[in-house]
Amino acid sequence: MVSAASGCLCTVAAFWSYDRRMRCAEIFQRCVRAINQHELIVRETARDKEFHFQNWFEARLQETGFHYERGGRNSYPDFRLVEETDGYEIKGLAYPGREVTYDCNSQVPSGFHNGRTIYYVFGRYPKQPDGDRYPVLDLVMCHGDFLNADHEYIHENKSVRGFGSYGDIMIRDRKMYVAPTPFGLLEGVAHHRTLIVRQDMQLEDKYVQVGEIIRRETDRLLIVYSFDLKDNSISAKWVDNPTSGREHRFSAYRLKEDPTENVSLRST
């Protein structure tokens, strides 16, 4: 038997869940609107290769009115909403150029980190802009689970002392992960603006679904690697994945006024 009070609480909880799930969609919509209105990326200096696209995205966050925090230089993710447990990691990609993979500086991608749902925002911009103001060419915002669905791994930097002829040099193991981008994983996202969310998320009717994407877990898991300092070789150890073949399902959306070219996973 459900009391009126508990039913009211369920209704409030359902509304909160629905309202919270729309945050990424509203932020994405602001990004698309800014692209349509030719809101340009502003590069402060020619050496600014990291923060110019982050600054462009931050301006979109400010337009929503959502309260947020911006992380420090080495923190993760780049932006964190305050009232909701959503985080946004921003990746700018020069085009033409490297776009199939990107470097994850000491933080493996994931859709969940420190109690937050993580979304990744990939934007491509001209590799050789005419000046310090240039457009966002295309954009993909995706749930982090689309890149990697493992929520258990915790990154840590470790070190060992005793290297060198005097034994007083420390070797620091600072892992760099290289992950695929949506532009490398998907057909149909280049030159468009696409939002990729978990399949169980329902978006407003201003969005149209343009693809269903299934990613399946690998047969083997890498659990150990080691480096030989004499011959500069690296070796690895794998184990069978107990959840091999498990499917993770995602939906690709665009705003209704955008082209509805289908989005699908690239064949390997």
N, C-alpha and C positions, 0 to 999 in steps of 0.2 A: 504494500500500500504506500502510495506517494502522497505526502502532505502537500498542502498548498504552498507552504513556505519552501519546502525542498524543490517543488516544481518551479517556483519563482527563481530559486538559485540556479536551477538547470537552465532556465531561459536566459538569465543574465550571463551564465557561463558560455552558452551557445553564441549569444550576441558578441561577447568579448572575443571568442575564438574567431568568429567571422570577421569582425572589425579588424582584429590584429592581422589576419591573413591578407588583408587588402593593402597593407602598408607597402609591400614590395611592388604591387601593381600600380599604386599611386605614384611612387617614386619613378618607376619605369615610364609611366605616362608623362611625367614632368621632363624626363630625358628626351622622349620623342618630340614633345612640344618644343623644347629648346632647339633640337636639331632642325625642325621644320621652320622655326623662326630665325635660323641662322645665328644662334648664340655660339660664338666661337671660343675655342680653346685659346687662352692667352699664355704664352710662354714668356716668363720674366727675363730669362737669359738663354743664350744658346746652349748652356750647360744644363738647363732645366729639362732633364729627360725622365724624371720620375713623378714630379708633383703637378705638372700642368694639367693632366687629365683628372687627377684627384681634385684639384681646385675647381674644375668645370663641374664635376659631379657634386661637390660640396655646395655649389651655387644652386643646384637642383634641390638638394636637401633643404636648403634655406627657404626655397619657394614653397615647400610643403607646409612649413610651420612646425614640423615635428622637432621635438627636442632631441639633440644628439650630442655625442662626444666624438672628438677627433683624436685618434690614437697618436702616439709619438712615432718617431722615425722607425723604430724597430718593434713596435707593438702590432698586435693582430686582434681583430681585423682593423682596417683603416678607419671605419666609422661605426659607431654603436648607437642605436636608438636608446633613449632613456626610459620612456614609459613602456616600451615593448622589448622583448629579448631577441631583437633582430640585429645582425651585424652585416656590414658590406665591405668586401675586399675589392679594391679597384686595380684594374690592369689595363694600361694603355699599350697599344700595339702600333708600331709604325708600319705603314703600307705604301708601296710593296716592301716586304721585309719578312722577318721571322714572325710567323703567325700560327704555325701548327703546334708549337710547344711554347711554354714560358717557364721561367725560373721562379721557384717558390723559395724565398729566402728563409730557410730554417723553419718552415711551417708547411707541413703537408696539407693539401686542400682537403676540406671536409665540410659537410653540411651542418655540423654541430661542433661548437667549441665553447668551453667554459660556460655552459648553460644557455648559449645563444644559438639560434638558427642563423646560418651564414649563407649569404648570397654573394656571388661573384659578378662583377660588372666588367665586361671586356669591350673596349671601344677602340676602333681603328681610326687613325688620322694620317694625313700625308707625311711620308718619310722626309720629303724635302719641301717644306712649306715656303711660300713666298712671304717672308717676314715672320713676325712673332705672333700672328693671329691666324688660326686656321680651323677648318671645320671638323666635326666628328663625321666620319664617312659611314660608319655602321656601328651597331651596338647589339650585344647579347648580354642579358642579365639572366643568370641561372642559379638554381639552388645548388649549394655546394655538394650535395650527394650525387649530382650528375657527374662531377669530376672524380669523386671518391666517396664511397658510402661507409667507410670504416670510421666508427666513432670511438674506438677503444685505444688506438695508438696515441701515445703522448710523446711529443718531441722533446728531447733533452740534448744539450751539448755536453760532451764529456772530454776529458783530457788525460794524458799520461805523461809522466816526467821520466827523465833519464836518457833522453836521446842526445846524440852528439858525442864528440871525442872526450868531452869533460863531464858528460852525463848530467848537464844542468839545463838542457833545452826541453821545453814542454811541447808536445804535439797536441793541438786542439782539434777535436773531431767536430767540426761545424758542418752539419749535413746540408747539402743543397739538393732540393728535389726539382725534377724537371717533369712537368705534367702537361698533358695535351690541353689545348684550348678548344672551345666550342667550334671555332673555325676549322680546326683540324679534325674534330670528331664528326661534324655534321655537314650534310649537303643542304643547301637552301637558305643559309643564314648570311652569306656574303651580300653586302649592299642592301641589307634590310635591318629592321629593328625588331628583335625577337626576345620574348620572355619565356623562360623554361622553368617550370615548377613541378613539384611532385604531383602525380596524377590525382591524388585525393583532394587537391585544392581546387575550388570552384571560383572562377573569376566573374566579374560583373559582365553584363551583356554588351558593354562597349568593346569587349575583346572577342576575337574569333580564334578558334583552335585551328592550327595549321600543321599539326603533326603529333603523333604518339611515338614515343621513343622508349625502347627497352634496352637496358644495359644488364648484362649477366656477369656474375662473379666468376673469377678465374679459377682454373683447376688447381693451381699451386700458389702458395704464399711464400714470399721471401721473408725469412726470419733472421738470418745472420749474414753479415758480410765481413771480410777481413782484408787487410792490405799488407802485402809483403814489402818491407822497406828495402830489401836487397835487390829484387828484380822488378820492383814497381808494378807488381801484378795484383789484381783484386779477385777474390773468390767469394762465392755466395752459397747459401744453403736454403733449399726450399722444402716445404712440407705440403702434404695434401690439404686442400681447403675443405673443411667440413661442410661449408655451405656452397660448394661449387655449383654453379648454374643458377643460383638464386637470382630472381629477376627484380630489378628496380625500375619502376615505370614512371615516366615523366611525360608531361604535355607541353607542347610549344604553342605559344599564343602571339598574336599581333593585334594591335588596335584595328578596328573595323575599316578605317580609312586607308590602311596600309595594304600593299600587295599580299595576296594569300598564297604565294608560292609555298609548296609543301616542304616541310623540314623532315629529314630522315637521317638515320645513322649511316655513316660511310661504311662501305663494305671493306673488310680487312683482308 
